[in-house]
Amino acid sequence: MPIRLDDTDKRILHALQENARLPNTDLAREVGLSPSPCLRRVKLLEEAGVIDRYVAVLDPAKVGAGLTLFTRVWLTAQDADTIDQFIRAMQRLPQVMECYIMLGDCDALLRVAVADLDDYRHFQSTHLTRANGIQNVKTDMPSQVVKRTYALPLE
């Protein structure tokens, strides 16, 4: 269930989504609070789990993971053991940036980051196999990144 956020909470979250390293004094000034109440609100948002964690967003190309692929996966079965086995395997793989269990045609959708196509071919033949509960794989390669954001809309 969503947590009720007032306009000040939303301003804080918007500012932190843009720059999580913003010092509290600057954040407070930006959202129209004094530093102490601003820090208190941030702590409450953290404790409530609204702010899950803080991360650094890296440039994939500069760290050797410049190719992003989307992989549709069909599992060998839809029973709990097969799905759990697949989930555990995907959670261990650093190349899998996102993994969703799907309703619809495929059983799972992955966003995979690798250096190049050779790296992906090796990743696929090593990890996207029956040993991890996978029956079939179809991979899509984007031709252009139109938009990439990590900020959630706060309406």
C-alpha positions in Angstrom: 0.0 0.0 0.0 1.4 3.4 -1.0 2.5 5.8 1.8 0.7 9.1 1.9 3.2 11.8 0.8 2.6 15.5 1.2 4.0 18.1 -1.2 7.1 18.7 0.9 7.9 14.9 0.9 7.5 14.9 -2.9 9.8 17.9 -3.3 12.4 16.1 -1.1 12.1 12.9 -3.1 12.2 14.7 -6.4 15.4 16.5 -5.4 17.0 13.4 -4.0 16.2 11.4 -7.2 18.0 14.1 -9.2 21.0 14.2 -6.8 21.2 11.9 -3.8 24.5 13.5 -2.7 22.8 16.8 -2.1 23.9 18.1 1.3 21.0 18.4 3.8 21.5 22.2 4.0 21.1 22.5 0.2 18.2 20.1 0.2 16.5 22.0 2.9 16.9 25.3 1.0 15.7 23.7 -2.2 12.5 22.4 -0.6 11.8 25.4 1.6 12.6 23.9 5.1 15.2 24.5 7.7 17.9 21.8 7.9 16.7 20.1 11.0 13.1 19.4 9.9 14.3 18.5 6.5 16.7 15.9 7.9 13.9 14.5 10.1 11.7 14.1 7.1 14.4 12.3 5.1 15.0 9.9 8.0 11.3 9.2 8.2 11.1 8.5 4.5 14.1 6.1 4.9 12.6 4.4 7.9 9.2 4.0 6.1 11.0 2.3 3.2 10.0 5.0 0.7 13.8 5.7 0.2 15.0 2.2 -0.4 18.7 3.0 -0.8 21.2 5.4 -2.4 23.2 4.3 -5.5 25.7 5.8 -8.0 24.5 5.6 -11.6 27.4 4.5 -13.8 28.0 5.1 -17.5 27.8 1.5 -18.8 30.2 2.1 -21.7 32.9 3.5 -19.4 32.9 0.4 -17.2 32.9 -2.2 -20.0 29.2 -3.0 -20.0 28.1 -0.8 -22.9 25.7 -3.2 -24.6 22.2 -3.6 -23.2 20.0 -6.5 -24.4 16.5 -7.5 -23.5 16.0 -11.2 -23.1 12.7 -13.0 -23.1 12.9 -16.4 -21.3 10.6 -19.4 -21.3 11.1 -21.8 -18.4 11.1 -25.6 -18.6 8.0 -25.6 -16.3 5.9 -23.1 -14.3 6.0 -25.0 -11.0 7.4 -23.2 -7.8 10.6 -25.2 -7.7 11.6 -24.3 -11.3 10.7 -20.6 -10.8 12.6 -20.4 -7.5 15.6 -22.1 -9.2 15.5 -19.6 -12.0 15.1 -16.6 -9.6 18.1 -17.7 -7.5 20.2 -18.1 -10.6 19.3 -14.7 -12.0 19.9 -13.0 -8.7 23.5 -14.3 -8.7 24.4 -12.9 -12.1 25.8 -9.4 -12.2 25.0 -9.1 -15.9 21.3 -9.3 -15.2 20.4 -5.7 -14.3 16.6 -6.4 -14.0 14.6 -9.6 -14.0 10.8 -9.7 -14.1 8.5 -12.8 -13.9 6.0 -12.1 -16.6 2.3 -12.8 -17.2 1.7 -13.4 -20.9 3.8 -15.0 -23.7 7.1 -15.4 -22.0 7.8 -16.4 -18.4 10.5 -13.8 -17.6 12.1 -10.7 -19.0 15.7 -9.7 -18.4 17.7 -6.6 -19.0 21.3 -7.7 -19.5 24.4 -5.5 -19.6 27.5 -6.9 -21.2 30.6 -5.6 -23.0 29.7 -6.8 -26.5 27.9 -9.5 -28.5 30.6 -12.0 -27.9 30.3 -11.4 -24.2 26.5 -11.9 -24.4 26.9 -15.1 -26.4 29.2 -16.5 -23.7 26.8 -15.3 -21.0 23.8 -16.9 -22.8 25.4 -20.2 -23.4 26.8 -20.4 -19.9 23.9 -19.1 -17.8 20.6 -19.1 -19.8 20.4 -22.9 -19.9 18.3 -25.8 -18.7 20.5 -26.0 -15.6 18.8 -22.8 -14.5 15.3 -24.0 -15.5 15.3 -22.3 -18.9 13.9 -23.9 -22.0 14.0 -21.1 -24.6 15.5 -17.7 -25.0 14.8 -14.8 -27.4 17.0 -11.8 -27.3 16.2 -8.3 -28.5 18.8 -5.6 -29.1 17.8 -1.9 -29.0 19.0 0.3 -31.8 18.8 3.6 -29.8 18.3 4.7 -26.3 15.5 7.3 -26.4 15.0 7.7 -22.6 16.6 6.2 -19.5 15.6 7.4 -16.1 15.7 6.0 -12.6 13.4 8.7 -11.2 9.8 7.7 -10.4 7.0 10.1 -11.1 5.7 11.7 -7.9 2.2 13.0 -8.9 
